[in-house]
Amino acid sequence: MKSAFPISLLMVLLVALVGCKPSAQRGSAVVVYTSVDDVFARPVCEQFTKQTGIEVKLVPDTEETKSTGLLNRLIAEKNRPQADVFWSGDPVRAAVLKRQGISAAYRPRNPADTTGRFSDPEGHWAALSARARVIIWNTDVIAPGEEPRSLRDFLDPKWKGKACLANPLFGTTSMHAAALFETLGEPGAREFFTGLRANDVRMLSSNGEVKRRVASGEYAFGLTDTDDASVAVKEGKPVGVIYPDTSGAGTLIVPNAAVLIAGAPHPDEAKKFIEYLLSAEVEQALAASEAAQMPLRPGVPVPPGVRRLDEIAALTVDYGTLAERLETLSRGFLKEWTAQP
């Protein structure tokens, strides 16, 4: 007896049904390594999953080895990539990945960095919300009007033993060190770091530790990022925040960077995640969070207390050049400097 439903037609329908099935329903996932604090990154990833159905396997870095730990892991995994996306807290680490041949070029459809000022011109990283390197000072220890306003104040003898910064081998402090070598020149930067030692500026484990110990009054002031400073302010700590050198060279701006990993196991999902990460929705969420990050995309609403980029005198740097400089410094001068007693 012949079937009333031709086999050929049945096969066509089955193929059509499979083809129409959304990728999010096939158990799709994206592996995201990030040096952004988990408390800020995870809600963004959860919202992405809610909107797309794509699971995000988030791998954060540690506070003490911020950026450097995952960077080394990505380098080690170069020949067998495990990550799809690196969401970096700064563009210098993204530039290092480009130099190492670990990132892939990808130009987002709707970039947050509409000017291209903070992104790789060849598409190896796309920038989004930014932090700034700031001086945080204890208002119970320093009288109003006496607060430091320049990085040069770290060398002032009146503050000897009263200032701190994070280990310059890691995180944004390492990027800042590279920026100083670029802007001050080799002799000027070496003199600056030698001066820090001479003035007994204390090296702490992380930017978060700088925030905690300045807020407690153990140190009068320190160098950290705006996200750590914002947390201290919102916690009601006796702290003030200064954007340093606004009348001089300017304040270092630290945008986030989204990187597509070359040979990513899930390239389609990775691109969808990057597009979401660069959206106005995410930039607004990061501005409203305790991270208090500054959107790059024009017109994104920000809450009171969050600066806009056009309100800050920014230090002019080339992030790709800083990456090359940082690789040299980390193996040489900075490694020697941090090893000093």
N, C-alpha and C positions, 0 to 999 in steps of 0.2 A: 504493500500500500504506500503510495507517494505521500510525502509530508505536504500539508497545506501551506507550510511556511518554508520557502526555498532556503537551503543551507547558505547559498551565496548571499542572500539578503540578510540573513541572521548575522553572518560574519561582518558585513558592512556596518550593521547597527552596533555590534560589539566594539568595533574599532572606533566608531564615532563616539560612543559613550566613554571609552577610555580617553580619547583625545580631548573630550570636554571636561574631564575631571580636573578641578583646580589643583595646582601643585601643592598648595597648603594642606590638602586633604590626603596627600600621599606620605605624611609623616616627614615632610621636608624640614630641614634645620640649617642653621648658619652658626659657625663657630667664630666667636668674637673675642680676641684678646684685647684687653684694655688696661691702660695705665691711669685711667680716670677712676677716682674713688668709687668703690662699689655702691655706696649709698646714693650716688648721683647717676651712675651708669645703669644700674639694675632697673629702676622704674622706667627708663626709656626703652630698654629691651623688652620689658613686660608689656608695655603699650604697643610696641611693634608686633609682638606675638598676638596680642588681642585683635589688632587690626588686620593682620595677614594670615594668621594661623601657622606661621613659620616659627618653630621653636628656636630660641637663641641659647646657645651653650656659651655662657659668659665665663671667661677666664681672666680674673683680675690680677694685678701685680701686688706686691707687698708694699707697705708704707716706706720701709727702709730702702728698698731697691727700686723705688718707683721709676718706671720706664726702662731702666737698665736690665732688670731681670727678664722681662718679656722680650726685650730686644735681643738679648743673647739667646733666648729660646728660639726665636724666629730665625736667627742666623743658623743655629744648630739644626733646625728642621728644613733648611733651604731645599734640600734634594727630595724631601718627602713632607711637603707642607701639611700641617694639621689644622692651621687656622685659615679662615676665609677672609677675615677683616681684622685689621689692627686699628682700634680707636685709640689714637695717641693723645695724651694730654698736652703735647707740644709738637710742632712741625719738624723740629730738629731730628728727633728719632725717626720720623717718617723719611726725612732726607737721607739718613744713614741707611735705611732699608733700600732706598733707591740706589745708593752708591754700591750696595752689596748685591744688587740684582735680585732682590727679594720681592719688591713690589711690582705691580702691573699698572700700566697706564689705563685710566678710566676717567672719562669726562662726564660728570653728572649732568642730567638734563636741566636741573634747577639748582645751581650752586648757591650756597649761602653767601660765599665770598664773591659778590657780584663784580667787584673791581679786579679780582685776581691778585690782589696785593699780597695775600698771605698763603696762596696756594702754589703748587708746583706748576710752572708754565707748560710742562710736558705731561701733566695729568697724573703724576704718581702720588699725589695726595691732594685732597680737597679740604679746605679749612672751614671751620664753623666756630661757634661761640668762643670767646677769648677771656682769659684772665690777664692780670697784670702783676708785675713784680713790685711789691710795695714794702714800705717800712711800717711795722706795727709797733706802737709805743705805749707804755703803761702810764695812764693819766694820774695815778696815785704817786708815781715815782718822779715823773717829769712835769714841771710846772707848765701851764699853757704859755705858748710863745717861745718855749725853750726846746721844743721837740726837734729832732733831726729832720732835715729836708733834702739831704743829698747823701749819696753813697760815701762821699768824702767825710761825712760826719762819723763814720765808723773808724776813722783814723785819728779823730780828735782826742788828745790826751785826757781831756776832762771826762771822757766816757770809757777810760781804760778798764777792762774787765767787766763792763756793764752791757755789752752788746753781744749778739749771737747771730749765727746763720746756719743753714743746713749743710751737710757734707756736699761739697761741690763735685763729687764724683757721680752723684745721682740726681734724678729728677730735674726740676726746673732750675735748681741752683747750678747744675752743670751747664745747662744752656746759657744761663746768665754769665757764668764765667767765660764761656766761649765768646759771648757778645762783648764782654769787656776787653778781651784780647783783640777783637776786631776793631772796636771803637777807640781804645786807648793806645793800641799798638803793643807789640811784644814787650818793650822796655817799660812802658807805662803800666801795663797790667801786672807784670812781675813785681814792680814797685808797690802797686796797690795791695797785692796779696801778701807781700813781705810786711807791709804796714799793718795789715790785719793781725798778723802774728805778733808783731811788736807791741800792738795796743791790746793784746790779750783778748781779742774777739773770739768767743767760744764757738767751736764747731759742734753742732748737735746732729742727731740721727736723721731728722726729717723736718720739713716745713711745719708739719703738725706739732712737732715737739717745740719748735720755735714759738709757735702760737701759744702753746700751753705754758711755757716757762716765762714768756713775757707777760701773759695775762695774770700769772701768779705773783709777779713782782720780783721774781728771781733775777731777771734781766730787765734793764730799762727799755731796751728796744731791740728789734731784730728784723731780718730780711725774710719775707715769706711771700705767699701768693694771695690774691684777693679772695679766693674761696676760703682759705683758712682764716683770714682776717674777718671775713663776713660771719663765719660761724662764731668767732669770739664776740663780735658785736651783738649778734642775735642772742647769745647766751647771757648778755648783760655784764660781760667782763669789763674792767676799767681800762679800755684800750681805745686808742685813736689810730687812724690810718692815714698815711701820707703817700701820695704818688710822687716818687723822688725825681729830682732834677728836671722839674717841669719848666724851669727857666734856663736850663742848660741843654744837655744832650737829649734828655727826654727819658720817659719811663719805658721799660721793656714790656712789650705786649706778647702774650703767649696764647695763641689760638689753639684749639683742638685740631686734630687732623684725622681724616678718614682715609684709610689705605686699603686698597684691594691687593691681596697677596697673590703673587704669580703662582699659577698651578693650584689655585684654591680648589678644595674638594667640592664646594658647592657655589660655583661662580654666579649662577642666576640669583640665588638667594642672597649672596653677598652684595650684589649690585642693588637689589631691592632694599637691603638694610642701609647701605650707604645713602641712597636717595632719601630714605626716611630720616636718617641722622642729620641730613643737611636741610631738613624742612623747617619752615617758620615755627611749626608746632613744637619741635624739639628745642629750638633756640629760645622760645618763649618759656618753655618748661625749665630749662637750665637757668634762665635769668630769674625766674620766680623761686627757684630752689635755694637752699642755703649756700650753694656754690656761687650764686649771684654773678653768673657769667654774662659778659657783654655780647649781645648778638652782633654778627657781622652783616646780616641781611638788613637793609634799610626798612624802617617802619615797623619792626617787631616791638610790641609793647614791653616795657620794662617797669618793674615796681620801683617805688621811691628808694633811693640809696644806691641803685645800680647805675653806674656811669655808662655813657655811650662813648663809642670810640672817638667821635669828633669832639668830645670834651677833654680829651687827653693829649698832651704833647708826647707823641710816641717816639721812642728811639728807632732810628732807621737802621735796619739790619737786613741781610740776605740770609734766609734760613738754610738754604743749601750750602752756602759758604760756612755757616756756623757748624754744620754737620762735619765737614772736613776738618775744621779747626778742633772740634770737640774730640774726634777720634785721636788726634795727635796729643792733645792735652791730657786725655784720660790715661794714655800709656806713659806720659812723661811728666810734665810739670805738676799737674794736679795730683797725680798719684804720689809724687814725692812730697808735695805740700801737705796732703792729708796724713801722711805717715809721720810727720814731725810731731814731737811730744808737745 
